[in-house]
Amino acid sequence: MTSVTTLTPSAAEIHLASRKRRSLIIVICCTVIGAAAQVLLKMGAGNLAHPSLLQAALGILTNPYLFFGYACYGIFAALLVVALRDGELSLLYPVIALNYAWVSILSVVIFHEHMNALKIAGVSVIILGVAVLGRGGSKA
């Protein structure tokens, strides 16, 4: 009679995998927040006539778009710290490139910018690259 040995993940391995998955979800949320920050900064910059460095700095305090844009960057940074605690830097950091995709999409929707074939190809390559990195991450 032969015995079949089954390898089941330990509770610690399951917990670690869960924390890594949570880190990935947080970073994906960071990309949306980062893109929102970019849109808010663009909107705020449009409200400044001919900004000097001093006017731009004061605008952070007086222009709601700039204020909330930089606030989004603060939230982005804080969440990124939380995500990096348990996640793999080599996987999570490239996911931040999704900011480019979100900003491109939001630019078309909000600012009515045009997307040509090269821009669409570039955004597609970024998304494909992030997907490939995600599939190549270590299994834990």
C-alpha positions in Angstrom: 0.0 0.0 0.0 1.4 3.4 -1.0 0.6 6.5 0.8 -0.1 9.7 -1.0 1.5 12.8 0.4 -0.4 15.9 -0.2 1.2 19.2 0.1 -1.1 21.8 1.6 0.0 25.3 2.2 0.4 26.2 5.8 -1.6 28.9 7.5 1.4 31.2 7.4 1.9 30.7 3.7 -1.8 31.4 3.0 -1.6 34.5 5.2 1.5 35.7 3.4 -0.1 35.2 0.0 -3.1 37.1 1.2 -1.0 40.0 2.3 0.9 40.1 -1.0 -2.5 40.1 -2.9 -3.6 43.0 -0.6 -0.4 44.9 -1.5 -1.1 44.5 -5.2 -4.7 45.7 -4.8 -3.5 48.7 -2.8 -0.9 49.6 -5.5 -3.6 49.3 -8.2 -5.7 51.8 -6.1 -2.6 54.0 -5.9 -2.5 54.2 -9.7 -6.0 55.5 -9.8 -5.3 58.0 -7.0 -2.1 59.1 -8.8 -4.0 59.6 -12.1 -6.6 61.6 -10.2 -3.8 63.7 -8.8 -2.5 64.4 -12.3 -5.9 65.4 -13.6 -6.4 67.7 -10.6 -3.0 69.3 -11.1 -3.8 69.9 -14.7 -7.1 71.5 -13.8 -5.4 73.6 -11.1 -2.6 74.7 -13.5 -5.2 75.9 -15.9 -6.5 78.3 -13.3 -3.1 80.0 -12.8 -2.4 82.8 -15.3 1.4 82.7 -15.8 2.7 80.9 -12.7 6.0 81.6 -11.3 7.5 79.2 -8.8 6.1 81.3 -6.0 2.6 81.6 -7.5 2.5 77.8 -8.0 3.6 77.3 -4.4 0.9 79.7 -3.2 -1.6 78.0 -5.5 -1.3 74.8 -3.5 -2.8 76.6 -0.6 -5.3 78.8 -2.5 -6.4 76.7 -5.5 -8.6 73.7 -4.5 -7.6 71.7 -7.6 -3.9 72.0 -6.7 -4.5 71.4 -3.0 -6.5 68.2 -3.6 -4.1 67.1 -6.3 -1.2 67.3 -4.0 -3.3 65.7 -1.2 -3.9 62.8 -3.6 -0.1 62.4 -4.0 0.2 62.3 -0.2 -2.4 59.6 0.0 -0.7 57.8 -2.8 2.6 57.9 -1.0 1.1 56.7 2.3 -0.7 53.8 0.7 2.4 52.9 -1.3 4.4 52.5 2.0 1.7 50.2 3.3 1.7 48.1 0.1 5.5 47.8 0.0 5.7 46.4 3.5 4.4 43.0 2.4 4.7 43.1 -1.4 7.5 42.5 -3.8 9.1 45.7 -5.0 10.0 44.1 -8.4 6.3 43.5 -9.0 4.6 46.4 -7.3 6.7 49.2 -8.6 6.1 48.5 -12.3 2.4 48.4 -11.6 2.6 52.1 -10.9 3.2 52.5 -14.7 -0.6 52.0 -15.0 -0.7 55.7 -14.0 0.2 56.4 -17.6 -2.8 54.4 -18.9 -5.2 56.0 -16.5 -4.0 59.5 -17.2 -4.3 58.8 -21.0 -7.9 57.6 -20.6 -8.9 60.4 -18.3 -7.2 63.0 -20.6 -9.5 61.9 -23.4 -12.6 61.8 -21.2 -12.1 65.0 -19.2 -9.9 67.2 -21.4 -11.1 65.8 -24.8 -7.5 65.2 -25.8 -7.0 63.0 -28.8 -5.6 59.4 -28.8 -3.8 58.4 -32.0 -2.7 54.9 -32.9 0.8 55.4 -31.4 -0.7 56.5 -28.0 -3.1 53.6 -28.0 -0.2 51.2 -28.8 1.9 52.8 -26.0 -0.8 52.4 -23.4 -1.5 48.8 -24.6 2.2 48.0 -24.2 2.2 49.4 -20.7 -0.8 47.3 -19.7 0.6 44.2 -21.4 3.9 44.7 -19.7 2.3 45.0 -16.3 0.2 41.9 -17.0 3.3 39.9 -18.0 5.1 41.1 -14.8 2.1 40.0 -12.7 2.1 36.6 -14.2 5.8 36.2 -13.7 5.7 37.2 -10.0 6.8 34.6 -7.4 4.1 32.4 -6.1 3.7 32.6 -2.4 
